[in-house]
Amino acid sequence: MLWTAGTLPISGRFTKAQAIQGMDQILSLFPEGLTFTVTGITAEGERVAIEAESHGRHVSGKTYHNQYHFLMIVRNGKVAEFKEYLDTMHANDVLVGGAA
C-alpha cells in the first residue's frame, strides 16, 4: 500500500500495481529523467524513515525540485506500507499545472 499526502490527483491510497502505474506516468513527464538523492535514513524495528530530494526538468520546461519524507513499514523482509510526504504545492504547480 502506498499513501501520498495531500489532495492532488497523485494523492491518496494506492495498491502496489496502482503505485507503479502512477510512478511510470509521472516519470514519463521528465524526458531527461528525475533524479532522487537520499539525504538521510533512520531505521528502528519495522519502520524505516528516509529523507530525499528530487531534481528534474518537466516536459513544460519547469524545474522540479522537491523534498520528501518517506516512511516504510517492513514486514518479513518486504515493504508492507509506504507513506510519502512532499511539498504538494510545488508538485501541483509543476506536475498538474496548478489545476488541482
FENZIBEL-V321196 format. One record per residue. N is the residue number from 0. RES is the residue in one small letter. PSI is psi in radians with two decimals (NA if undefined). NEAR is the number of other ideal C-beta (glycine too) atoms within 8 Angstrom. Layout:
n=N res=RES psi=PSI near=NEAR
n=N res=RES psi=PSI near=NEAR
This chain:
n=0 res=m psi=2.33 near=9
n=1 res=l psi=2.37 near=13
n=2 res=w psi=2.28 near=11
n=3 res=t psi=2.32 near=12
n=4 res=a psi=2.71 near=9
n=5 res=g psi=-2.98 near=10
n=6 res=t psi=0.37 near=5
n=7 res=l psi=2.92 near=12
n=8 res=p psi=-0.44 near=5
n=9 res=i psi=0.02 near=11
n=10 res=s psi=2.78 near=9
n=11 res=g psi=-2.86 near=6
n=12 res=r psi=2.38 near=5
n=13 res=f psi=2.59 near=11
n=14 res=t psi=2.97 near=7
n=15 res=k psi=-0.80 near=8
n=16 res=a psi=-0.75 near=6
n=17 res=q psi=-0.69 near=9
n=18 res=a psi=-0.75 near=11
n=19 res=i psi=-0.77 near=8
n=20 res=q psi=-0.77 near=8
n=21 res=g psi=-0.72 near=10
n=22 res=m psi=-0.69 near=8
n=23 res=d psi=-0.72 near=8
n=24 res=q psi=-0.76 near=8
n=25 res=i psi=-0.81 near=11
n=26 res=l psi=-0.51 near=9
n=27 res=s psi=-0.27 near=6
n=28 res=l psi=0.01 near=8
n=29 res=f psi=1.49 near=13
n=30 res=p psi=-0.52 near=5
n=31 res=e psi=0.07 near=5
n=32 res=g psi=2.85 near=7
n=33 res=l psi=2.08 near=10
n=34 res=t psi=2.28 near=7
n=35 res=f psi=2.36 near=7
n=36 res=t psi=2.14 near=8
n=37 res=v psi=2.23 near=8
n=38 res=t psi=-0.17 near=6
n=39 res=g psi=2.56 near=7
n=40 res=i psi=2.35 near=8
n=41 res=t psi=2.31 near=6
n=42 res=a psi=2.41 near=6
n=43 res=e psi=2.14 near=4
n=44 res=g psi=-2.25 near=3
n=45 res=e psi=0.06 near=6
n=46 res=r psi=2.29 near=10
n=47 res=v psi=2.11 near=9
n=48 res=a psi=2.30 near=12
n=49 res=i psi=2.26 near=12
n=50 res=e psi=2.41 near=11
n=51 res=a psi=2.87 near=11
n=52 res=e psi=2.64 near=10
n=53 res=s psi=2.64 near=12
n=54 res=h psi=2.40 near=9
n=55 res=g psi=2.91 near=11
n=56 res=r psi=2.08 near=9
n=57 res=h psi=2.75 near=12
n=58 res=v psi=-0.39 near=6
n=59 res=s psi=-0.20 near=6
n=60 res=g psi=-0.19 near=5
n=61 res=k psi=2.52 near=8
n=62 res=t psi=2.34 near=8
n=63 res=y psi=2.06 near=14
n=64 res=h psi=1.87 near=7
n=65 res=n psi=2.75 near=10
n=66 res=q psi=2.53 near=8
n=67 res=y psi=2.70 near=12
n=68 res=h psi=2.10 near=10
n=69 res=f psi=2.40 near=12
n=70 res=l psi=2.08 near=12
n=71 res=m psi=2.43 near=12
n=72 res=i psi=2.07 near=10
n=73 res=v psi=2.18 near=10
n=74 res=r psi=2.30 near=7
n=75 res=n psi=0.65 near=3
n=76 res=g psi=0.13 near=4
n=77 res=k psi=2.62 near=6
n=78 res=v psi=2.01 near=7
n=79 res=a psi=-0.59 near=8
n=80 res=e psi=2.62 near=10
n=81 res=f psi=2.07 near=12
n=82 res=k psi=2.44 near=11
n=83 res=e psi=2.17 near=11
n=84 res=y psi=2.36 near=8
n=85 res=l psi=3.03 near=13
n=86 res=d psi=1.66 near=7
n=87 res=t psi=-0.49 near=11
n=88 res=m psi=-0.75 near=6
n=89 res=h psi=-0.75 near=11
n=90 res=a psi=-0.75 near=14
n=91 res=n psi=-0.80 near=13
n=92 res=d psi=-0.81 near=9
n=93 res=v psi=-0.85 near=11
n=94 res=l psi=-0.64 near=12
n=95 res=v psi=0.31 near=10
n=96 res=g psi=0.46 near=7
n=97 res=g psi=0.23 near=6
n=98 res=a psi=-0.22 near=5
n=99 res=a psi=NA near=7
